[in-house]
Amino acid sequence: MKFELDHIAVAGETLEEAVQHSEEAFGVALGAGGQHAHYATHNRLLGLEQELYFEAIAPDPSQPKPDYPRWFGLDYFDGPAQLDKWILRCSDIAEAQRIFPEAGEPVHLTRGDLSWTMLVPPDGLLPFGGLFPAIIQWHTETPPGMTLQSAGFRLEALTICGPDVADLQTRLAPVFDDDRVLFQTMSDRMMQAVFLTAGGRRILT
């Protein structure tokens, strides 16, 4: 089984901060999103080229806080909004968990007509200081990457930076190969996405 890049996400302490950070980088307004009742989060979305999409996500103060950790480590996120997560899709979430037990337990989720299962660690914190990709299996025939109208942004490069990303690259290599995803060893953990547009390059961090 091979894994494919599904979407990337900016996290924020609030959705307003995540959206503002994203819209300043893209230069366009994000589209509508929705609420995730299970984790008490909400998001806004943007369609990208090549059946990818982008998500701005944050805790939703209008929903009761769950008595278990939120996904994407959002309970622990603080500071300015930033590109914080990347998500890989697979065709068999049980097999994905066998390959990557550190990715977490399968959690089935729905939002509107969308249905999916994601591997989520019990504490909400993904390995490699959060740089390990979240893993998703869609149960919807046409997930957002296929249905959202593209805003005309084509991903040129997604760079994953951190002190141990060489080990992360080695861990993923048997099942994930995407020339757009780069790994750069550095002391700070961060991510950067570069997009090609009709008006030139746009950089999101």
Stockholm file with secondary structure:
# STOCKHOLM 1.0

chainA/1-205         MKFELDHIAVAGETLEEAVQHSEEAFGVALGAGGQHAHYATHNRLLGLEQELYFEAIAPDPSQPKPDYPRWFGLDYFDGPAQLDKWILRCSDIAEAQRIFPEAGEPVHLTRGDLSWTMLVPPDGLLPFGGLFPAIIQWHTETPPGMTLQSAGFRLEALTICGPDVADLQTRLAPVFDDDRVLFQTMSDRMMQAVFLTAGGRRILT
#=GR chainA/1-205 SS CCCEEEEEEEECSSHHHHHHHHHHHHSSCCEEEEEETTTTEEEEEEECSTTCEEEEEEECTTSCCCSSCCGGGTTTCCSSCEEEEEEEECSCHHHHHHHCGGGCEEEEEEETTEEEEEEECTTSCCTGGGTSCEEEEECSSSCHHHHSCBCSCEEEEEEEEETTHHHHHHHHTTTCCCTTEEEEECSSCEEEEEEEETTEEEEEC
#=GC SS_cons         CCCEEEEEEEECSSHHHHHHHHHHHHSSCCEEEEEETTTTEEEEEEECSTTCEEEEEEECTTSCCCSSCCGGGTTTCCSSCEEEEEEEECSCHHHHHHHCGGGCEEEEEEETTEEEEEEECTTSCCTGGGTSCEEEEECSSSCHHHHSCBCSCEEEEEEEEETTHHHHHHHHTTTCCCTTEEEEECSSCEEEEEEEETTEEEEEC
//
